[in-house]
């Protein structure tokens, strides 16, 4: 019997001048970066939280705490790989993923296909099972002022037991 479960993830990071803003494992700016303990990839962080939530696991902050030096500057795709391993051990399979990245600049659209490919490859799922939307905040709030980037992710998984 297959059991379907859903999860929701969210992440936000301040943006500052820097050497690389990562979204979904792809550098979307070489002059900006996210303020974070890891690489600050909001899409991967929200995806990890959504997957962990759907499995009934602790959240990203408990699994990969920012108080642990081994996660300082870590590539978020490494953390996603660890979550994929947990999914395999627990015998869960991804049905679909839907993410919304919210940022004023730079625009996500030119990078969408590469981001979708990167996430699909990292999770070993068909690219069609990962949808990505890009939005702005219409100049409202910290994201709208270009001070932050945020992401919401929804996932559906099923138990293969």
C-alpha positions as CSV (number, residue, x, y, z in Angstrom):
1,X,0.0,0.0,0.0
2,X,1.4,3.4,-1.0
3,X,1.0,6.2,1.5
4,X,1.1,9.8,0.2
5,X,2.5,12.6,2.3
6,X,3.1,16.3,1.7
7,X,5.6,18.8,3.1
8,X,6.1,22.6,3.0
9,X,9.4,24.3,3.2
10,X,10.4,28.0,3.5
11,X,13.7,29.9,3.7
12,X,14.8,33.5,3.5
13,X,18.3,35.0,3.5
14,X,19.6,38.6,3.4
15,X,21.5,39.5,0.3
16,X,24.8,41.4,0.3
17,X,27.6,42.1,-2.1
18,X,29.7,39.0,-2.6
19,X,31.0,36.4,-4.9
20,X,28.1,34.2,-5.8
21,X,24.3,33.9,-5.1
22,X,23.2,30.3,-5.3
23,X,19.7,29.2,-6.2
24,X,19.0,25.5,-6.8
25,X,22.7,24.7,-7.1
26,X,23.2,27.4,-9.8
27,X,25.0,30.7,-9.5
28,X,22.6,33.4,-10.5
29,X,24.8,36.3,-9.6
30,X,28.6,36.7,-9.3
31,X,28.3,40.1,-7.5
32,X,25.8,39.1,-4.8
33,X,25.7,36.4,-2.1
34,X,23.3,35.3,0.7
35,X,24.3,35.9,4.3
36,X,24.2,32.4,5.7
37,X,26.2,29.7,7.6
38,X,26.2,27.5,4.5
39,X,26.1,28.7,0.9
40,X,22.7,30.2,1.6
41,X,20.8,28.5,-1.2
42,X,17.2,29.3,-0.3
43,X,15.7,26.9,-2.8
44,X,17.6,23.9,-1.6
45,X,17.0,24.8,2.0
46,X,13.3,25.2,1.5
47,X,13.3,21.9,-0.5
48,X,15.2,20.1,2.3
49,X,12.7,21.4,4.9
50,X,9.7,20.3,2.8
51,X,11.1,16.8,2.2
52,X,12.1,16.4,5.9
53,X,8.6,17.6,6.9
54,X,6.9,15.2,4.6
55,X,8.9,12.3,6.1
56,X,8.2,13.4,9.7
57,X,11.9,14.1,10.3
58,X,13.4,17.1,12.3
59,X,13.8,20.3,10.3
60,X,16.9,21.5,8.5
61,X,18.1,23.5,11.5
62,X,18.0,20.4,13.7
63,X,19.6,18.1,11.1
64,X,22.3,20.5,10.0
65,X,22.6,23.2,12.7
66,X,24.4,26.4,12.0
67,X,26.2,26.0,15.3
68,X,28.2,23.1,13.8
69,X,31.4,24.2,12.2
70,X,31.3,21.2,9.7
71,X,28.4,23.0,7.9
72,X,30.2,26.3,7.6
73,X,30.1,27.3,3.9
74,X,28.9,23.9,2.9
75,X,27.4,23.3,-0.6
76,X,23.6,22.9,0.1
77,X,23.5,20.2,-2.6
78,X,25.6,18.1,-0.2
79,X,22.9,18.4,2.4
80,X,20.2,17.6,-0.2
81,X,22.1,14.5,-1.0
82,X,22.1,13.4,2.6
83,X,18.3,14.0,2.7
84,X,17.9,11.9,-0.5
85,X,19.8,9.1,1.4
86,X,17.4,9.4,4.3
87,X,14.5,9.1,1.9
88,X,16.0,6.0,0.3
89,X,16.5,4.4,3.8
90,X,13.0,5.2,4.8
91,X,11.7,4.0,1.5
92,X,10.1,7.2,0.3
93,X,9.9,8.4,-3.3
94,X,9.3,11.9,-4.6
95,X,6.0,12.4,-6.5
96,X,6.5,16.0,-7.3
97,X,8.1,19.3,-6.1
98,X,6.8,22.8,-6.6
99,X,8.9,25.8,-5.6
100,X,8.5,29.6,-5.8
101,X,11.7,31.7,-5.6
102,X,11.0,35.4,-4.7
103,X,13.6,38.0,-5.5
104,X,13.6,41.4,-7.3
105,X,17.0,41.1,-9.0
106,X,18.5,39.2,-10.7
107,X,15.7,37.6,-12.5
108,X,15.4,33.8,-12.1
109,X,13.8,33.1,-15.5
110,X,17.1,32.9,-17.5
111,X,18.3,30.3,-15.0
112,X,15.1,28.2,-14.5
113,X,16.0,25.4,-16.9
114,X,19.5,25.0,-15.5
115,X,18.1,25.0,-11.9
116,X,15.4,22.5,-12.7
117,X,18.1,20.2,-14.3
118,X,20.4,20.6,-11.3
119,X,17.7,19.7,-8.7
120,X,16.3,16.8,-10.8
121,X,19.8,15.4,-11.2
122,X,20.6,15.8,-7.5
123,X,17.4,14.0,-6.5
124,X,17.5,11.5,-9.3
125,X,14.0,12.4,-10.5
126,X,12.6,13.3,-13.9
127,X,12.9,17.1,-14.6
128,X,9.1,17.1,-15.1
129,X,8.6,16.3,-11.4
130,X,10.2,19.6,-10.3
131,X,8.4,22.8,-11.1
132,X,9.9,26.2,-10.5
133,X,8.2,29.6,-10.5
134,X,9.9,33.0,-10.1
135,X,8.2,36.0,-8.5
136,X,9.0,39.5,-7.2
137,X,7.6,41.4,-4.2
138,X,6.7,44.4,-6.4
139,X,9.2,46.5,-4.4
140,X,7.5,45.7,-1.1
141,X,9.4,44.7,2.1
142,X,13.0,43.5,2.4
143,X,12.7,41.2,-0.6
144,X,11.1,44.0,-2.7
145,X,13.9,46.4,-1.7
146,X,16.5,43.9,-2.9
147,X,17.7,43.1,0.7
148,X,16.7,39.4,0.7
149,X,15.7,36.4,-1.3
150,X,13.1,33.8,-0.2
151,X,11.6,30.5,-1.3
152,X,8.5,28.4,-0.6
153,X,8.5,24.7,-1.6
154,X,5.7,22.1,-1.5
155,X,6.5,18.4,-2.0
156,X,4.5,15.3,-2.4
157,X,6.1,12.0,-1.5
158,X,4.9,8.4,-1.2
159,X,6.0,5.5,0.9
160,X,7.2,2.5,-1.1
161,X,6.5,0.1,1.9
